């Protein structure tokens, strides 16, 4: 696993990575859907797993952690490092 400015990456087969992000402001299923839509708009094959209580999102995606973090932040849910 590699740490990069508060992002955690694990490479998996097929060029995708598992990324863990600390995300603020998610309170409901609608928030999870907004985060999922933001990521899947750029990577339709991405898998998004969110934990509302822990305020974390785990992504299996071909996007970089920086791009994924920016997409989630742009969707209204700040990613902290």
Rosetta blueprint (number, residue, H / E / L):
1 X L
2 X E
3 X E
4 X E
5 X L
6 X L
7 X E
8 X E
9 X E
10 X E
11 X E
12 X L
13 X H
14 X H
15 X H
16 X L
17 X E
18 X E
19 X E
20 X E
21 X E
22 X E
23 X E
24 X L
25 X L
26 X L
27 X L
28 X L
29 X H
30 X H
31 X H
32 X H
33 X H
34 X H
35 X H
36 X H
37 X H
38 X H
39 X H
40 X H
41 X H
42 X H
43 X L
44 X L
45 X L
46 X L
47 X E
48 X E
49 X E
50 X E
51 X E
52 X L
53 X L
54 X L
55 X L
56 X E
57 X E
58 X E
59 X E
60 X E
61 X E
62 X L
63 X L
64 X L
65 X H
66 X H
67 X H
68 X H
69 X H
70 X H
71 X H
72 X H
73 X H
74 X H
75 X L
76 X L
77 X L
78 X L
79 X E
80 X E
81 X L
